[in-house]
Each structure stands twice: as structure tokens, then as C-alpha cells.
Amino acid sequence: MKRGTPKLPVQQFVILSICRFAEPVIFTSVFPYLPEMIRSLGVPKKEVSKWVGFTSAIFSICQCLTAVSWGNLSDRIGRKPIILIGLFVTMTFSIIFGLSKSLPMAILARACIGLGNGNVGIIRTVVAELVPEKELQPRAFSLMPLVWTIGSIFGPAFGGALADPAKRHPEVFGHIEFFKKYPFALPNMAASVFFIIGIVTGFLFLRETLESRKYKRDYGLMLGDMLIGACCGRRTKPKTASPVDDERTPLLNGDRTSHCEIPHQKKSEGKPAKLTWAEILSPQSQLILLEYAALGLHSLAFDSVFPVFLNYPVEESGGHIGMKLPFKFARGFGIGPCS
């Protein structure tokens, strides 16, 4: 029998994108107001840039320390629970970060966000397991970076517009004492809406992709099916595995590969042997990791330093000849620099 042309599981990719979207929004939303926030916590002006860099870096450092552990845990209990845990932890400690009234509290909150979120590698693993066909993988793997890029566009604008709302939007938030006491809570509280949407959507509709767990009963998917049936005005029959097969039962039944538990599924197959670190860190893998690290270093260094640069006013060189910016813009769009 001729196989049909493989297609991308569009529905699952849309659900995965919804789960993924909140993370770049919250990650990049802190950059516009982080220098101002650090200064408001009592840090001297000359120390602001140092602590901005450290507060930004502690997230990545802690995420690097626990990413492999989260991946190993997802190999045991499934991808879906770990993704949902990562979203919940990130949402919770992002709100705590916005409520921080001291520098140690802000740094600790950022560290906990990194420690509790290993979704970067796990989501890519889900993509690979959703699309085993090699010819579709280039298209599939390009979708999550696209989601991150879109979120990174909204994040800085989101954070800059909502930071210190009592001062920037006094007509709306000026009378609310909470935002006067916690001027940087609103961006994180507003971003939590995206996390709640991602958690609910993932719980109800995201399918497990780990081979040893994908046939287990998933109450989230069952609830999602019930809600869809209620919204569509029709009753959905629960999908359960038949306890007894007769001669008329198809060998390949689509409903049998659903999210319900199949008791004897793949019992005869042994667990695949785990790769050693020497096999994982091959020369090709090391080269890819090095290139990716260099790209991340350049990108995040710019994202952290540029807001600090814009946060300080232009100062005279103080008589030191040659101290000036490498570029000078005389005018643009027909407007002089002083206009």
C-alpha cells in the first residue's frame, strides 16, 4: 500500500507555539526597564551596569545548570508535564521579580526562573518527535525560532510601555498605590496572561510525544475533548481501548493510538540504550554548541548593554581628546540632530 505524503501536524504546532510564546515576551520585556529598576533598588549609579549584566546573566547560568536534569526528567515522566511545570515556575517567579524591593530578591527570582525552566531543549525535542520525517524537519524546526522572534518583538515594547505605570500613565494608574509601591510589577503581571493561556492550552490540547508515555491516559486531553464537544453542541464519546479484540477489529485503528492507555503497548520492546557523554559530545556536536554559544553571547550581550547605554544621558568628554562615539549622525529624514 502506497504511503501518503507526510504532513506537518499543524494543530499540535499551533498549540506548542502558544505554549512557547509567553517565554520570549517575559524574557525580553525586562531589558527596557532593568537599568531603572536596578537603580531604584538603591544601587549606585556607577554600579548599575554591572548589576544589570549580572541580573540578566544569572537566568542563563542557572538554566544551563539544570537544563540537562530537566531533559532527563522529561525522559521519565513525559515532555508535557515538564513544559507545563516550566511555564508555571517562570510565571510565578517573574511576578516575584516584578515585586522585588531589594537587589538580592530580584537576583534570586531571576535565578529561580532559570533553575525551574528547561523548556528550550524539551520543546525542540517535542518538535523532533512530532515530525520524524527528515524531509519535514527543516520546516518544523524553523517554527519555534519564528515564535521566539515574534515574542522578542512584543517583549521590549511590552515591558517599556508598562513599566512604572503610575509615573508614565498617571491618568490611568496614578491613583493606584500598588503600582506606586511596585512600579515594575505590571509588565510581569500582564505577561502572566500569556502564561495562563499557554498552560491551559497545553494542558487541554497538547499531546504527549514521549514514546513510553504517549499511550497513557491523559485527563487533560479528555477534558479538552469534552469542552470541544460541549462548545460544538455534540457529545464526544470517550476514547477507550477495547478490552477484547474480535476478528472484525481493524489491525490499525486510529482511535487506538489516542491519548488513552493501552496496557500491552510495546511491552516486548526493550528500552533504548542511553548514549554516553563521549557519544553525545562528538566533534560535530561540539562545533555546533560552540557556534550556538557564540551567537547567543553576541545577541544577549547587545540586548543587555544597549538599554544601559540608552539609560544614561550624553556627557561631554571632559577635555579628553579622542573620546567620542565611533559613529556620528548629523541628520536623518531631513531633520537636524537638535530638532
C-alpha positions in Angstrom: 0.0 0.0 0.0 1.4 3.4 -1.0 2.1 5.8 1.8 0.6 9.3 1.6 2.7 12.4 1.6 3.8 13.2 5.1 2.4 16.5 6.5 3.2 18.7 9.4 0.9 18.3 12.5 -0.3 21.9 12.2 -2.7 21.7 15.1 0.0 20.5 17.6 2.4 23.1 16.3 -0.1 25.8 16.9 -0.6 24.6 20.5 3.1 24.3 21.0 3.6 27.8 19.7 1.0 29.2 22.1 2.9 27.5 25.0 6.2 28.9 23.7 5.1 32.5 23.0 5.0 33.7 26.6 8.7 32.9 27.4 10.3 35.3 24.9 7.8 38.0 25.9 8.7 37.8 29.6 12.4 37.3 28.9 12.9 40.3 26.7 10.4 42.6 28.5 12.8 43.2 31.4 15.6 44.8 29.2 14.0 48.2 28.7 13.3 48.9 32.4 16.1 46.8 34.1 18.6 49.6 34.5 15.9 51.9 36.0 14.8 49.0 38.3 18.3 48.3 39.5 18.9 52.0 40.2 15.6 52.1 42.2 16.8 49.3 44.4 19.5 51.5 45.8 22.4 50.6 43.6 24.9 53.4 43.0 24.9 54.9 39.5 28.3 53.6 38.7 27.4 50.1 39.7 24.1 49.9 37.7 25.7 48.4 34.5 27.5 45.7 36.5 24.4 44.5 38.3 22.2 44.8 35.2 24.6 42.4 33.5 24.7 40.0 36.5 20.9 40.0 36.9 20.5 39.2 33.2 23.2 36.5 33.2 22.0 34.7 36.3 19.0 33.4 34.5 21.1 31.8 31.7 23.7 30.5 34.2 21.0 28.7 36.3 19.2 27.4 33.2 22.4 26.0 31.9 22.9 24.1 35.2 19.5 22.4 35.2 18.7 22.0 31.5 20.1 18.5 31.3 18.4 17.4 34.5 15.0 18.7 33.2 15.6 16.8 30.0 16.4 13.6 31.9 13.2 14.0 34.0 11.2 14.5 30.8 12.5 11.2 29.5 10.9 9.5 32.6 7.6 11.4 33.2 7.0 12.9 29.8 7.5 16.1 27.8 4.1 17.7 28.5 4.3 17.8 32.4 7.8 19.3 32.2 6.7 22.0 29.7 3.7 22.9 31.9 5.9 23.0 35.1 8.4 25.3 33.3 5.7 27.7 32.3 4.2 27.8 35.8 7.6 28.3 37.5 8.5 31.1 35.0 5.2 32.9 35.5 5.4 32.7 39.3 8.9 33.9 39.8 8.5 36.6 37.1 5.8 38.1 39.2 8.0 37.8 42.3 10.8 39.6 40.3 8.4 42.4 39.5 7.5 42.7 43.2 11.2 42.8 44.3 12.2 45.6 46.7 15.8 44.6 47.1 18.6 43.6 44.7 19.1 40.1 46.3 15.4 39.4 45.9 15.5 40.4 42.2 18.6 38.2 41.6 17.1 35.2 43.4 13.9 35.5 41.5 15.7 35.5 38.2 17.8 32.6 39.3 14.7 30.6 40.2 13.3 31.3 36.7 16.4 29.8 35.2 16.5 26.8 37.6 12.9 25.9 37.0 12.7 26.2 33.2 14.2 23.7 30.9 11.8 24.2 28.1 14.3 25.3 25.5 15.6 21.8 24.8 12.4 20.0 25.6 10.3 21.9 23.1 12.8 21.2 20.4 12.7 17.5 21.4 8.9 17.6 21.1 9.3 19.1 17.6 11.6 16.3 16.6 9.2 13.7 17.9 6.2 15.3 16.3 8.0 15.2 12.9 10.1 12.1 12.5 10.2 12.6 8.7 13.6 14.0 7.7 12.1 16.0 4.7 9.8 17.9 7.0 12.2 18.7 9.9 13.8 21.8 8.3 10.4 23.4 8.1 9.4 22.1 11.6 12.5 23.3 13.4 12.1 26.8 11.8 8.8 27.4 13.5 9.9 27.7 17.1 12.6 30.3 16.4 10.0 32.2 14.5 7.8 32.2 17.6 10.7 33.4 19.7 11.4 36.2 17.3 7.8 37.4 17.3 7.7 37.3 21.1 11.0 39.2 21.2 9.4 41.9 19.1 6.5 42.3 21.5 8.5 41.8 24.7 10.6 45.0 24.8 7.7 47.2 23.7 5.5 45.5 26.2 7.9 46.0 29.1 8.9 49.5 28.3 5.2 50.7 27.9 4.0 49.1 31.2 7.0 49.8 33.5 6.4 52.3 36.2 2.8 53.0 35.1 1.9 55.4 37.9 4.6 57.8 36.6 4.2 57.2 32.8 0.4 56.9 32.8 -0.8 58.9 35.8 -4.3 59.4 34.3 -4.9 55.6 34.5 -2.6 54.3 37.2 -1.6 57.4 39.2 -4.2 56.8 41.9 -3.3 53.1 42.5 -1.0 52.8 45.4 0.1 49.3 44.5 1.8 50.5 41.3 3.4 53.3 43.2 4.9 50.8 45.7 5.8 48.2 43.0 6.4 50.2 39.8 7.8 47.2 37.8 5.1 44.6 38.7 2.7 45.5 35.9 4.8 44.1 32.9 5.2 40.8 34.7 1.6 40.6 35.8 0.4 41.4 32.3 2.7 38.8 30.8 1.3 36.2 33.2 -1.9 36.3 31.0 0.1 34.7 28.1 1.5 32.1 30.5 -2.0 31.2 31.8 -3.2 30.9 28.2 -0.2 28.7 27.4 -0.7 26.5 30.5 -4.4 26.0 29.9 -4.0 25.3 26.2 -1.1 22.9 26.7 -2.9 21.0 29.5 -6.1 20.6 27.4 -4.8 20.0 23.9 -1.0 19.3 23.8 -0.3 15.6 23.2 2.5 13.7 24.8 5.3 12.7 22.4 7.5 10.5 24.6 7.1 7.0 23.2 6.8 5.3 26.6 4.1 7.8 27.8 2.1 8.8 24.7 -0.4 5.9 25.2 -1.1 6.6 28.9 -4.4 8.1 29.9 -4.2 11.9 29.7 -7.0 13.6 31.7 -6.2 17.0 30.3 -6.8 15.8 26.7 -10.0 14.1 27.8 -11.2 17.3 29.4 -10.3 19.2 26.3 -12.3 16.7 24.2 -15.3 17.2 26.5 -15.0 21.0 26.2 -14.8 20.9 22.5 -17.8 18.6 22.3 -19.8 20.9 24.7 -18.8 24.0 22.6 -19.7 22.3 19.3 -23.1 21.2 20.7 -22.3 17.5 20.3 -21.4 14.8 22.8 -18.0 13.2 22.4 -17.6 9.6 23.1 -14.7 8.8 25.5 -11.9 7.1 23.6 -11.0 3.9 25.5 -9.2 0.9 24.4 -11.3 -2.2 23.7 -10.6 -4.9 26.2 -11.3 -7.7 23.7 -10.5 -7.8 20.0 -12.6 -9.9 17.7 -12.0 -11.0 14.1 -13.7 -7.8 12.7 -11.5 -5.4 14.7 -9.1 -3.5 12.3 -5.5 -4.1 13.0 -4.7 -0.3 12.7 -7.5 1.6 14.4 -7.0 5.4 14.5 -8.7 5.6 17.9 -6.4 3.1 19.4 -3.5 5.5 19.0 -5.1 8.2 21.1 -4.2 9.5 24.5 -5.8 6.6 26.3 -3.8 3.9 28.0 -3.1 0.7 26.1 -2.0 -1.9 28.6 0.2 -4.1 26.4 1.6 -1.5 24.1 5.2 -2.1 23.3 5.8 -4.4 26.2 8.1 -6.6 24.2 10.4 -3.8 23.2 13.4 -3.1 25.4 14.4 0.4 26.4 16.9 2.0 24.1 20.4 2.1 25.4 21.5 5.5 26.8 24.2 7.3 24.9 27.4 8.1 26.8 28.7 11.7 27.0 31.5 10.7 24.7 29.0 9.7 22.1 26.9 12.8 22.6 29.7 15.3 22.6 31.1 14.3 19.2 33.3 16.7 17.3 30.3 17.8 15.2 28.2 18.4 18.3 30.9 20.4 19.9 31.3 22.6 16.9 27.5 23.2 16.8 27.5 24.1 20.5 30.4 26.4 20.1 28.8 28.3 17.2 25.5 28.5 19.0 27.2 29.8 22.2 29.0 32.5 20.2 25.7 33.6 18.6 23.9 33.7 22.0 26.8 35.6 23.5 26.7 38.3 20.9 22.9 38.6 20.9 22.3 38.7 24.6 25.3 40.9 25.3 23.8 43.5 22.9 20.4 43.1 24.5 21.8 43.7 27.9 24.2 46.6 27.2 22.1 48.6 24.8 19.4 49.6 27.3 22.1 50.6 29.8 23.7 52.7 27.1 20.4 54.5 26.3 19.6 54.9 30.0 22.5 57.3 30.6 22.5 60.9 29.3 25.0 62.1 26.8 28.0 63.5 28.6 30.9 65.7 27.5 34.3 64.1 27.1 35.8 66.4 29.9 38.7 67.6 27.8 39.9 64.1 26.8 40.6 64.4 23.1 39.5 61.4 21.1 36.8 60.2 23.5 33.7 60.0 21.3 31.3 57.5 19.8 32.5 55.6 16.7 29.5 57.0 14.7 28.1 60.4 14.4 24.7 61.1 12.8 24.4 64.6 11.5 20.8 64.3 10.4 18.2 61.9 9.2 14.9 62.2 7.4 15.8 65.8 6.6 15.9 66.7 10.4 18.9 68.1 12.2 20.3 66.4 15.3 19.0 69.1 17.6 15.4 69.1 16.2 
